[in-house]
Amino acid sequence: MSHTVEILSVGTELLLGSIVNSDAQALSRELSSLGLNVLYHSVVGDNPGRLKAAVDQARKRAEEELYLPFLEQFEKSKEE
């Protein structure tokens, strides 16, 4: 039986449309190629209360959860 996965991306910049969620897209493709069933992609802003609620929901819906801070944005900010 294949594992079910939810990808939870964290970042207000995603919700505002400032950046594209390319990390989740690439990760979803890779996980699928490994035979994992990616059932959900969720995005939550930088708010501790809403993040906790999103994590609680992900734990109910999938066997595995992956949390994505925006590495792309982080790397970009380090360069500036």
Helices and strands as residue ranges (DSSP letters): E 4-10, H 12-15, H 22-33, E 37-44, H 48-61, E 64-69, H 71-79
